[in-house]
Amino acid sequence: MVRLSIIAFAVKPRVSLIKFRKGGLAPIDHRERLSAVSTESATHSTAIEDWELPNRYARKPIDHVEMEYINNGGVI
């Protein structure tokens, strides 16, 4: 039989990995945030359009058999 005192020494107390801030984040004025976002998005555009991609990243064309398969709901 195992003594309970031995088990108590073997089990380590659980330590939380998540740290929470006390009180949360500081309130932000919505007008200031919207103006900052609009000026930032106008100057920086990180999105790439389909036509700007190199050919190796472009989508492969869909052949006629695959189109029929899609249009019929997966049944040929």
TAMOFEN-V103733 format. One record per residue. N is the residue number from 1. RES is the residue in three letters. SS is DSSP state (A for helix, B for strand, O for the rest). Layout:
N,RES,SS + N,RES,SS
This chain:
1,MET,O + 2,VAL,O + 3,ARG,O + 4,LEU,A + 5,SER,A + 6,ILE,A + 7,ILE,A + 8,ALA,A + 9,PHE,A + 10,ALA,A + 11,VAL,O + 12,LYS,O + 13,PRO,O + 14,ARG,O + 15,VAL,O + 16,SER,O + 17,LEU,O + 18,ILE,O + 19,LYS,O + 20,PHE,O + 21,ARG,O + 22,LYS,O + 23,GLY,O + 24,GLY,O + 25,LEU,O + 26,ALA,O + 27,PRO,O + 28,ILE,O + 29,ASP,O + 30,HIS,A + 31,ARG,A + 32,GLU,A + 33,ARG,A + 34,LEU,A + 35,SER,A + 36,ALA,A + 37,VAL,A + 38,SER,A + 39,THR,A + 40,GLU,A + 41,SER,A + 42,ALA,A + 43,THR,A + 44,HIS,O + 45,SER,O + 46,THR,O + 47,ALA,O + 48,ILE,O + 49,GLU,O + 50,ASP,A + 51,TRP,A + 52,GLU,A + 53,LEU,O + 54,PRO,O + 55,ASN,A + 56,ARG,A + 57,TYR,A + 58,ALA,O + 59,ARG,O + 60,LYS,O + 61,PRO,O + 62,ILE,O + 63,ASP,O + 64,HIS,A + 65,VAL,A + 66,GLU,A + 67,MET,A + 68,GLU,A + 69,TYR,A + 70,ILE,A + 71,ASN,A + 72,ASN,O + 73,GLY,O + 74,GLY,O + 75,VAL,O + 76,ILE,O
